[in-house]
């Protein structure tokens, strides 16, 4: 995992903890019911967005990890060419 991805995931995790704490400690004030509901709604939407971003980062990292580096690709290419050459020589013999 790249450093930027790891740092971002840590920051998202911290934000998630803070928001979950605020949500757990939320209290309704009879006079501010609409305001309280809007605040809780905003916290929930933000938590959903954090989860969505975390999943996207992890998916992006997984696809990056699955890709061959340029060096690995060249090594693989050389090995395949070598195997094809050996197979061709055996066929000619």
N, C-alpha and C positions, 0 to 999 in steps of 0.2 A: 504494500500500500504506500502510495506516495506521501511525503511529509505533509503536503497541503491537504490531502484528503483526510489524513489522520487528525491533523489539527482542527479541521472543520468539523469532523465527527465529534471530537472532544467538546468543541464549543457548542455544537447542537445538543449534545448530551447534557451539558451544564444548563443551557437554556431550558431544556425539557424539565430538569429537576426543579429549577426556579419556578417555572409556570405550574408544574404539578403541585408544588408546595402552596403557591398562591391559590390555586383552585381548591385544594384541600382546606385552606383556611378562610375561604370566601364566606362572608356572612351577608344575609339579606337584611337590608334596612327597609322597613315598611314604607318610608317616604321615597326611597330611591330604588324601588323595585325595577323599573325599566332600566335604570343605569346599572344596577347590579346584574341584571340579566344580560345586558349588552357587554359588560365587562367579562362575565363568565363565557359568553359566546365567543368573544374575541380570543380569550385564552384557549378555548377548545380548538378553534380554527387554527390558531398559531401552533398548537401542539400537533395537529394533523399535518400542517405544512412542514414542521420539523421532521416528522416521521417520513413524509414523502421525500424530502430532500435527503435524508439519511439513506433511504432505500435507493434513491437515484445515484448517490455517491458510491454506495457499495456495489451496485450493478455496474456502474462505469468502471470502477476499479477491477471488478471481476473480468470484464471484457478486455481491459488493458492487460491484465495478467495472462489472459488466454492468448494474446497476440505474440507472435515470435518477434524477437528483436532482429535487427538487420543482420547482426553477426550470426545469430542462430539460424536464420534463414539461409545465409550463404553456406554455413556448415552442412545443413540439411541438403541443400542443392548439390554441393560437391559430393556428398555421400551417395545420393541418388544417381548422379552421373557416373560415379565409380562403379556402383552396382550394375548399372545398365551396360557399361563398358565390359565388365567381367562376364555378364550374361551373354553379351554379343560374342565375346571371344570363345566362350564355351560352345555356343551354337555353331561357330565356324569350325571348331575342332571336331 
